[in-house]
């Protein structure tokens, strides 16, 4: 008799009570939910425990380390790696349940549908937005990077069809705050370049808004393309300021 593969969900969170209240009920198809929280001052821990998640408190060690800690606490044959603001639809849950029965793949890329202040972005490079987030336990390790952490070494990778619903930014203020936080991590990766400061923001905007049809998302597409350019500009500006 073949044993059914088990699925664990690994989440990192800090002050995510509202997002977890939306995302955790959709994970009832999983065998186990593990939440690693750090420094939460809201009801993150209570909400997670109320939805039968195993909760562990750890100090902040950086994104990659934090995710690896969440993975290490799981016991499933397959690991689904999520953020607190990512919701699994019933259709995707059924697709995941079927996918982990396979012997053909060791991991699956999931498409993401990104929402800004409750509105979905369909173009501009925001959709389809694929990420490797579902892997066998033996491949479930995050490469040590300060930001945009990723799983490497999986060669047999499939793709699922139904998207993860990613409620990425709740407001423009939230968007700007995250851009400031992430560029602090991004900036040290490279030395300052005047050419990048002058030309890359414009190139980023034109690629997103024109080449990738961000204009089709209306005003939100314009704002998203502008914020992408702002992110690039801010990153390079911080590199210059670090030298002076």
PAPAZA-504300 format. One line per 5 residues: number of its first residue (from 0); for each residue x, y, z of N, C-alpha, C. Coordinates in steps of 0.1 Angstrom, whole numbers. Example, Ala and Ser with C-alpha at 12.3 -4.5 7.8 and 13.67 -1.06 7.14 Angstrom:
0> 132/-57/78/123/-45/78/132/-33/78 ~ 128/-22/71/137/-11/71/129/0/79;
This chain:
0> 8/-12/0/0/0/0/9/12/0 ~ 6/22/-10/14/34/-11/10/44/0 ~ 19/50/7/16/60/17/15/74/10 ~ 4/81/13/1/94/7/12/104/12 ~ 18/111/3/27/122/7/21/132/16;
5> 28/137/26/23/147/35/28/161/31 ~ 20/171/34/24/185/30/24/194/42 ~ 35/201/44/37/211/54/38/225/48 ~ 32/235/54/33/249/50/42/256/60 ~ 52/263/54/62/271/62/60/286/60;
10> 57/293/71/54/307/70/63/315/80 ~ 68/327/75/75/336/85/66/348/86 ~ 65/354/98/56/365/101/60/373/112 ~ 57/386/111/59/396/122/48/406/121 ~ 40/407/132/28/416/132/19/414/120;
15> 15/402/118/7/398/106/-7/393/109 ~ -13/398/120/-25/392/125/-36/393/114 ~ -37/404/107/-47/406/97/-45/397/85 ~ -33/396/80/-30/387/69/-32/373/72 ~ -27/369/84/-29/355/88/-43/351/90;
20> -51/360/94/-66/357/96/-72/354/82 ~ -66/359/72/-71/357/58/-65/344/52 ~ -52/343/54/-45/332/47/-46/318/54 ~ -46/318/67/-45/305/73/-58/296/71 ~ -70/302/71/-81/293/69/-81/286/55;
25> -74/291/46/-73/285/32/-63/274/32 ~ -56/271/43/-46/261/43/-50/248/50 ~ -63/246/51/-69/235/58/-66/222/51 ~ -62/223/38/-59/210/30/-45/205/34 ~ -36/213/41/-23/209/44/-23/200/57;
30> -13/192/58/-12/183/70/-6/191/82 ~ 1/202/79/8/209/90/11/223/86 ~ 9/232/95/13/246/93/23/250/103 ~ 34/256/99/44/261/109/46/275/106 ~ 45/283/117/47/298/116/59/301/125;
35> 69/308/119/80/313/127/78/328/128 ~ 75/333/140/73/347/142/84/354/149 ~ 86/367/146/96/375/154/91/388/158 ~ 92/391/171/90/404/176/76/409/174 ~ 66/401/173/52/405/171/46/412/183;
40> 40/423/181/33/430/192/18/430/191 ~ 13/424/180/-1/423/178/-6/408/182 ~ -16/404/176/-22/390/179/-17/380/169 ~ -6/382/163/0/372/154/0/358/159 ~ 5/356/171/7/343/177/-7/337/180;
45> -16/345/186/-29/340/189/-37/336/177 ~ -37/344/166/-43/340/154/-38/328/148 ~ -25/326/148/-19/314/142/-23/302/150 ~ -22/303/163/-26/291/171/-40/288/170 ~ -49/298/168/-63/295/167/-66/288/154;
50> -57/288/144/-59/281/132/-50/269/131 ~ -47/263/143/-39/251/145/-25/251/139 ~ -19/263/138/-5/263/133/4/261/145 ~ 15/255/142/26/253/152/34/266/152 ~ 35/273/163/41/286/163/54/286/171;
55> 64/292/165/77/293/172/82/307/171 ~ 87/312/182/92/326/182/107/326/181 ~ 112/334/172/127/335/170/130/349/168 ~ 142/354/173/147/367/169/149/368/154 ~ 149/380/148/151/381/134/166/379/130;
60> 168/369/121/181/366/116/183/369/101 ~ 174/375/95/174/378/81/165/368/73 ~ 161/372/61/150/365/54/154/350/52 ~ 166/348/46/169/334/43/170/325/55 ~ 177/330/66/178/322/78/164/319/84;
65> 156/330/84/142/328/90/134/318/83 ~ 135/318/70/128/308/62/133/294/64 ~ 146/293/65/152/280/67/148/274/81 ~ 147/283/91/142/279/104/128/274/103 ~ 119/281/95/105/276/94/105/262/87;
70> 113/260/77/114/247/70/119/236/80 ~ 129/239/87/135/229/97/125/224/107 ~ 115/233/110/105/229/120/93/220/114 ~ 93/219/101/82/211/95/86/196/94 ~ 76/188/92/78/173/91/73/167/78;
75> 67/175/69/61/169/57/71/164/47 ~ 65/156/38/73/151/26/75/162/16 ~ 65/171/15/66/183/6/64/195/15 ~ 71/206/11/70/219/18/65/230/9 ~ 55/237/13/50/248/6/54/261/14;
80> 62/269/8/68/281/14/60/293/11 ~ 54/300/21/45/311/19/49/323/27 ~ 44/335/23/44/346/32/30/348/38 ~ 29/355/49/16/357/55/5/363/47 ~ 9/371/37/0/379/28/-3/371/15;
85> 0/358/15/-3/350/3/-14/340/6 ~ -24/339/-2/-36/331/0/-37/321/-11 ~ -40/308/-7/-42/297/-16/-57/295/-19 ~ -60/297/-31/-74/295/-35/-78/280/-34 ~ -91/277/-34/-95/263/-34/-90/255/-46;
90> -90/262/-58/-86/255/-70/-71/252/-69 ~ -63/261/-64/-49/259/-62/-46/248/-52 ~ -54/248/-41/-52/238/-31/-54/224/-37 ~ -65/222/-45/-67/209/-52/-56/206/-61 ~ -50/216/-68/-39/214/-77/-27/209/-70;
95> -24/216/-59/-12/212/-51/-14/198/-45 ~ -25/195/-40/-28/181/-35/-25/170/-45 ~ -29/173/-58/-27/164/-68/-12/163/-73 ~ -6/175/-73/8/176/-77/18/168/-69 ~ 16/168/-56/26/162/-47/25/146/-48;
100> 15/141/-55/15/127/-57/25/122/-68 ~ 31/132/-75/39/129/-87/53/123/-83 ~ 58/115/-92/72/111/-92/80/119/-103 ~ 73/127/-111/79/133/-122/87/145/-119 ~ 83/153/-108/89/165/-104/93/165/-90;
105> 103/174/-87/108/176/-73/104/189/-68 ~ 98/198/-76/94/211/-72/84/217/-82 ~ 77/227/-78/67/233/-87/68/248/-85 ~ 68/255/-96/67/270/-96/52/273/-96 ~ 48/283/-87/35/287/-86/33/301/-92;
110> 23/303/-100/20/317/-105/14/326/-94 ~ 18/338/-94/13/348/-84/4/358/-91 ~ -7/361/-84/-16/372/-88/-15/383/-78 ~ -8/394/-81/-5/404/-71/-16/415/-70 ~ -19/418/-58/-29/428/-55/-23/440/-48;
115> -26/452/-53/-22/465/-47/-34/472/-42 ~ -35/474/-28/-46/481/-22/-59/474/-27 ~ -59/461/-28/-71/453/-32/-73/452/-47 ~ -65/458/-55/-67/457/-70/-57/449/-76 ~ -61/440/-85/-51/431/-91/-44/437/-103;
120> -31/434/-104/-23/438/-115/-21/426/-125 ~ -25/428/-137/-25/418/-147/-13/419/-157 ~ -6/430/-157/4/433/-167/16/439/-161 ~ 25/445/-169/36/452/-164/47/444/-157 ~ 47/431/-160/57/422/-153/52/417/-140;
125> 40/420/-136/34/416/-123/27/402/-125 ~ 23/399/-137/15/387/-139/17/382/-153 ~ 20/369/-156/22/359/-145/36/361/-139 ~ 37/358/-126/49/360/-118/52/347/-111 ~ 61/339/-116/63/325/-111/74/325/-101;
130> 71/317/-90/81/315/-80/81/300/-76 ~ 93/294/-74/94/281/-69/92/281/-54 ~ 80/275/-50/76/276/-36/71/262/-31 ~ 70/252/-39/65/239/-35/76/229/-39 ~ 82/223/-29/94/214/-32/93/202/-22;
135> 100/191/-27/102/180/-18/111/184/-7 ~ 110/177/5/118/181/17/133/181/14 ~ 137/172/6/152/171/4/157/183/-4 ~ 149/191/-10/153/203/-18/149/215/-10 ~ 143/214/1/137/226/8/148/233/16;
140> 156/241/9/166/249/16/167/262/8 ~ 167/273/16/168/287/10/183/291/9 ~ 187/295/-3/200/301/-5/202/313/4 ~ 213/315/10/216/326/19/218/339/11 ~ 207/347/10/207/360/4/200/370/13;
145> 204/382/12/198/393/21/184/395/17 ~ 181/394/4/167/397/-1/165/389/-13 ~ 152/387/-17/148/379/-28/154/365/-27 ~ 152/359/-15/158/346/-13/151/336/-22 ~ 158/325/-25/153/315/-34/158/301/-31;
150> 151/291/-37/155/277/-36/163/274/-48 ~ 175/267/-47/183/264/-58/185/249/-59 ~ 189/244/-70/193/230/-71/182/220/-75 ~ 170/226/-78/159/217/-82/159/217/-97 ~ 161/205/-103/162/204/-118/149/200/-124;
155> 142/191/-117/129/186/-122/117/195/-117 ~ 115/206/-124/105/216/-119/93/217/-129 ~ 81/215/-123/69/217/-130/62/231/-127 ~ 52/234/-134/44/246/-131/30/243/-129 ~ 24/250/-119/10/249/-116/3/260/-123;
160> -11/259/-125/-18/269/-133/-26/279/-124 ~ -31/275/-113/-39/284/-105/-30/293/-96 ~ -33/306/-96/-24/315/-89/-25/316/-74 ~ -14/319/-68/-14/323/-54/-19/338/-54 ~ -28/341/-45/-34/355/-44/-25/362/-34;
165> -17/371/-39/-7/378/-31/-11/393/-29 ~ -15/395/-16/-20/409/-12/-8/417/-7 ~ 0/421/-17/14/425/-14/15/439/-7 ~ 8/449/-12/8/462/-6/-6/467/-2 ~ -8/471/10/-21/476/14/-24/490/11;
170> -14/498/9/-15/512/6/-2/518/0 ~ -3/530/-5/10/536/-10/20/538/0 ~ 16/541/12/25/543/24/32/530/27 ~ 25/519/27/30/505/29/40/502/18 ~ 37/505/6/45/503/-6/59/510/-5;
175> 58/523/-1/70/531/0/79/526/12 ~ 72/523/23/80/518/35/87/505/31 ~ 80/496/24/87/483/21/98/486/11 ~ 96/495/1/107/498/-8/119/504/-1 ~ 117/512/9/128/517/17/135/506/24;
180> 128/497/30/134/486/38/141/477/29 ~ 135/473/17/142/464/8/154/469/1 ~ 154/482/-2/165/488/-9/177/489/1 ~ 174/490/14/186/489/24/193/476/22 ~ 186/466/19/192/452/18/198/451/4;
185> 192/457/-6/196/456/-20/209/464/-23 ~ 210/475/-17/220/485/-21/234/479/-19 ~ 237/472/-8/251/468/-6/256/457/-16 ~ 247/452/-25/251/441/-34/261/445/-44 ~ 260/458/-48/269/463/-59/274/477/-56;
190> 285/481/-62/291/494/-61/282/504/-68 ~ 283/517/-65/275/527/-71/279/529/-86 ~ 269/531/-94/271/534/-109/263/546/-113 ~ 270/556/-118/263/568/-123/254/565/-135 ~ 259/556/-143/251/552/-155/238/546/-151;
195> 238/537/-140/226/530/-135/217/541/-129 ~ 222/550/-122/214/561/-116/207/569/-126 ~ 214/572/-137/208/580/-148/198/573/-156 ~ 201/561/-160/194/554/-171/185/543/-166 ~ 189/536/-156/181/524/-152/167/526/-147;
200> 165/537/-140/151/540/-136/141/542/-148 ~ 146/550/-158/138/552/-170/136/539/-177 ~ 147/531/-178/145/518/-185/136/509/-178 ~ 136/509/-165/127/501/-157/112/505/-160 ~ 110/518/-160/96/523/-162/91/519/-176;
205> 100/522/-186/95/519/-200/93/504/-202 ~ 102/496/-196/100/481/-198/87/477/-192 ~ 84/482/-180/71/478/-173/59/484/-180 ~ 59/496/-182/47/503/-187/44/501/-202 ~ 55/501/-210/53/500/-224/55/486/-229;
210> 67/480/-227/71/467/-233/62/456/-227 ~ 60/457/-213/52/446/-207/38/450/-205 ~ 34/461/-212/19/465/-212/13/469/-199 ~ 21/475/-190/16/480/-178/5/490/-179 ~ 5/497/-191/-6/507/-194/-20/501/-194;
215> -20/488/-196/-33/481/-197/-40/480/-183 ~ -32/482/-173/-38/482/-159/-43/496/-155 ~ -43/505/-164/-48/518/-161/-39/526/-152 ~ -45/534/-143/-38/543/-134/-29/534/-125 ~ -34/523/-120/-27/514/-111/-14/509/-119;
220> -15/506/-131/-4/502/-139/7/513/-140 ~ 2/525/-142/12/537/-142/19/538/-129 ~ 11/537/-118/17/539/-105/27/527/-102 ~ 23/515/-106/32/504/-104/45/505/-111 ~ 45/510/-124/57/512/-132/65/523/-126;
225> 59/533/-121/66/544/-115/73/540/-102 ~ 66/531/-94/72/526/-82/84/517/-85 ~ 83/510/-96/94/501/-99/106/510/-103 ~ 104/521/-110/115/530/-113/120/536/-100 ~ 111/540/-91/116/546/-79/124/537/-71;
230> 121/524/-71/129/514/-63/143/513/-69 ~ 144/513/-82/157/512/-88/165/525/-85 ~ 159/537/-86/165/549/-83/170/550/-68 ~ 161/546/-59/164/546/-45/176/537/-42 ~ 176/525/-48/187/516/-45/201/522/-49;
235> 201/528/-61/214/534/-66/217/546/-58 ~ 207/554/-54/210/566/-46/216/562/-33 ~ 212/552/-27/217/547/-14/231/542/-16 ~ 235/536/-27/248/532/-30/258/544/-30 ~ 253/555/-36/261/567/-37/263/573/-23;
240> 252/574/-16/252/580/-2/261/573/7 ~ 262/559/5/270/551/14/285/555/12 ~ 289/561/1/303/564/-2/306/578/4 ~ 296/586/8/299/600/12/294/603/26;
